[in-house]
Amino acid sequence: MSVEYKDYYKVLGVSKKASKEELSKAFKKQARKYHPDLNPDNPQAEAKFKEANEAYEVLKDPEKRRMYDQLGPNWQHGQNFQPPPGFEGFQFQDGGADGFSDFFETIFGGGFGGGFGGRGGGGFRQGPRRGSDVEASLDLTLEEAYRGGAKNVTLQERVAGPGGVPTMNTKTLEVNIPAGVKDGARIRLSGQGNPGPGGGPAGDLFMKLRIQPHRLFKVEGVNVVLDLPLAPWEATLGIAVQVPTLDGKVEMTIPAGVSSGQKLRLKGKGLGSGMGRGDQMVRVMVRTPKDLSDEQRELWKQLSEISDFNPRTF
């Protein structure tokens, strides 16, 4: 078998006198550049990462590095190859296994584990790693955010299919929405993120909640705002009216002499919870009639003649 010598120092871009810290720094730089997770469907980058992983596997270990340095580029001379002193305890084997090159396997055999956290499925020898976290958006109506409760969510997730080929899978989760949750809040679903390489634990799924616009209410932080139209005489004389809230309609007394734009408060009818629960603000919007009969117009004219009210104080 013809096995090509690999210059591990050249692979990592360091000198033969490089310290352990320099080796680690050089490998991390290569890993950030060529890691398969950052270069999907790029076999050249994956090959570079494997080569850097192999080089670091040898050079970070003082005993392996000593033996590698003793071998040098002229390590193999056909059938006359003799390992250096102290080399007898290592296991030899032909062929590349677990993603390491023939050179590595011939020199160091198959008895070594370790390696830098990479990908499974025929690449590197490493322990299980935790999967990455995932963030998704969940749309809620304002009523759902106010009341809370369970909500089923269907998601698409990427999983390993036959032969390790990535495929999309549909899953349905039940999400418990806290009552009074605010727009932009995040809910953590433990273990529902990406699966961990090498059989490691899955990451978490973070659901970012988005409250959809409502036809009646506007959201201002933890408060909700409702515009309440009133006729001029209702605003002038006061009135008891049925006002919609997220809990259903309630009767509210509008005081006499209220002005357009003035806000009245319904305590505890907003979002949030406990001491942080917001209120519903009822904003008075005085509307004037446009299509008047002759009789109505005359009555408004008489009112204007006998009234001493001046809306302008400037």
N, C-alpha and C positions, 0 to 999 in steps of 0.2 A: 504494500500500500504506500502510495506517495502522499506525504503529508507536508503541507506548506508551513514554514515557520511564520509565526505572527509576532510582530514587534509591538508588544502591549504598551510600551511607553509612547511609541509613535501614535498608536490608536487614541490614547488619551491626551496626546499633545503635551507631554511633560518630559523632563530630563530624567536620566537614570538615577539621579540623586534626589528626586522629588520626595518630600516628606509625606507622611500619612495624610496630613491636612491638605496638602497640595493635590494629592491623588483624589481625595474626596471632593474637593472643589472642582477639579477637572471633570470628574465623572458626572457630578450634578449638572454641570454646564452642558455636557453631551446629552444627558437624559432629558433636560428641558428642551433641547433642540430636536431630538429624534424620537422621543417617547411615542409609541404607537397610538396612545390615546389622543395625542396632539396632532398626529399625522395619520388619520384614518385612511385605509385603502392605499397606503403608500409603502410597498414592500421594500423599497430602497431605504427609507427611514427606519423601518423595523429592523433591517439587516444591520444598519449602523448602530442601532441601540443594542442589539444582541452582541455585537462585537465589543462595544464599550462595556457592556455588562460583564462579558467574559474577561476582558482585560482587568477590570476593577476587582473581579472575583479572585484573581491571582495576586495582583500587586498589593491589595489591602491586607493580605495574610502574610506575616513575616516569613513563615516557613515556606510557603509556596513561592514567594518572591525570591527567597534565597536560592531555591532549586531552579527556578526559571532563569535567574541571573547566571547560574553555573552552566546551564545548558548553552545559552547563547545561540546565534543564528546557525552555527555549524553543529547543532545538537544531533543530527541524524546522518549517519553514513551507511546507509543500506542495512545489511545484516550485522554490521560491526557496532551498532549503537549500544553504548553502555551507559546506564544511568549513573549519576554522581553518587558519592557516598551518602548514606542516609536515605536514599531514595527507595530502598527495597520494600519499605512498609506500605507503599502506595499500590493501589490496584490498577492494573493495566487492562485496557480493552480496546478493540478496534471499533471504528465507526463513531458517528456523532449521535449522542442521545440528549434529549431534553433541550435541544436548541444550542448546545455548545459545539464548537468546531471539532473536527477530527484531531487537530493539534492538541486542544485542551484535553480531550478524552484519552488520547494516546499517552500524554504526559501525566495527567492527574487521575485518570480512570473515572469511574462512575460513583465513587464513594463520597463525593462532596455535595452538600446542599448549599443553601444560602443564596446570595445574589440580592440585587436591589429590587424592591417591589415593582414588578412588571406585570405582564399579562400571562394568563394561563393558556391552556389549549395548545401546548407544544412549544412554548417559548423558553421560560426561565424557571429556575428552581427558587421558589420563595414561599414564605408562609402565607396564610390567608390575609387578605387586605379588606378593610371596610369599603363598601361601595360608596360612590359619590352621592351627595344630596341632590334632590331635584326640586324645582319650583314650578308650580302651575297656578293658573288663575281660576277662580271660582266666582261666577256671577250670581248675585243674590238680588231678589226684590227687596225693597225697603221693609216690607212686612216681614219677610224671612229674617232679615237682620234684626228687627225689633223683637220678634218672638223667639228666635233661635229654634233649636231642635235638630233632628236627624235629616240629612239630605244625601241621597245617592248620587255619586259622581262617577261617570264613565271616562276612563283615561286610556290613551295609547302608550304602551311602554315597549322599549326595545329589549329584546331578549335573544339569547343564543338559540338558534334553530338547529336542525339536523346538520351535522358536520361542522358546527361552530359558526355557521353563517348567520349574521344578525337578521332578525325578523321582527315585525311589529305584532304585538299581542294586545288584545283589549281586556281591561279588567275594570270591575265596578267596585267602588269603595263606599262605605257609609261614613259620612263626615258629620260629627256632632258640632253644630253651630251654637256658640254661646249666645244667650239672649242679650240683645243690645249691642252686638258687635259693631265696631266702627269700620268705615271704609278704609281699605288698605291694611287691615289687620292680617296677621299670618297665623295659620293653624298648623302645628307640627304633627305629622303622622309618622310615628316611629317605625322604622323597618320597611317603609313603602317606597324607598328610593331605588337607585340602581343596585343590582346584585353585586356582591363583593367578589373580586377575582380570587381564584384559588379556593373557593368555598367559604370566603369570609362573609361577615354579616352585611346585610343590605344597608344602604344609607337611608336617610329620612326624606320624606316628601313634605314640602312646605306649600300649603295652599294659601295664596294671596287673595283675599276677599275684595271683590269689587261690587259696590252697591249701584244698581242701575238707576237711571233717572226716573222720577215718579211724576205722574200727571198732576198731582195736587201739591206735593210737599217738596221743599228744597232742604238739603242737608247742609248745616253750618256747624262743623265740628260734631259735638254730641247733641246739638239742638236741631230740631226740625222746624221749618217755617211754613205756615199756611197763609195765603192771601185770602182775606174775607171781604167780599164785596158788600157794601151797605148803600142803601138809598140815602139821600141827603137828610130826609126827615128821620130815618132810623138813627143816623149818627147824631142828629140834633137832640132827639127826644130820648134816645136809649132804647134798647130792645133785648129780649131774651131770644137767642137763636140756637139752632142745632149745628154744632161745629164738628166736622169729621176729624178723627184722630186715628193713629195706628192701632188703637184699641177699640175702634168703633166710635159712633157719634156720642157727644156729650152736650148738655145744655150749658150755654155760657151767657152770662149777663154782660151786655155791652153798655157801659156807662153813658149817660147823656153828655153830649158835647165832645165826643171823641173826634179826633182829627184824622184825616187821611194820612196813612204812613205810620201812625202810632201803633206800637206793638203791645199786645196783651199776653200774659203768660199763663200757660196751663202746666203746672209744675209736675215733673216726673214723667212726662209723656214723650221724652226724646230717647236717644240711644245711650249707650253706656250701661253701667251697673252699679249697684250699691250707692255709696256717697258720690260717685262720679256720674250718676245718671243725669242726662240732660233734660231739657224742657221742650214743650211745643210753644213756639211763638206764633201768635195770631196777629197778622198785620192787617190793619183796617185799610180798605181801599174804597173810598167814597166814589160812587158812580152817579152821574147825572143823566136824567132822561133826555133823549134827543128828539123823538117824534112826539110833539105836544099838540093837543087839540087847541082850538081857539080858547075854550073855557079854561083849560089848564094853564095856557100861556098868560091869560088875564089874571088868574089867581097868583101865579109867580110874580107878576108885575105888581099886584097889590101888596104882596109880602115884601117886595123890595122897597116899596114906598113907605111902609110903616116900620120897617126894621132899622135899628140904629147900629147894626153889626158892621164892623169894618175889618175885613180879613187882612188888610195891609197895615202894618204898624210902622213902616219906614217912611 
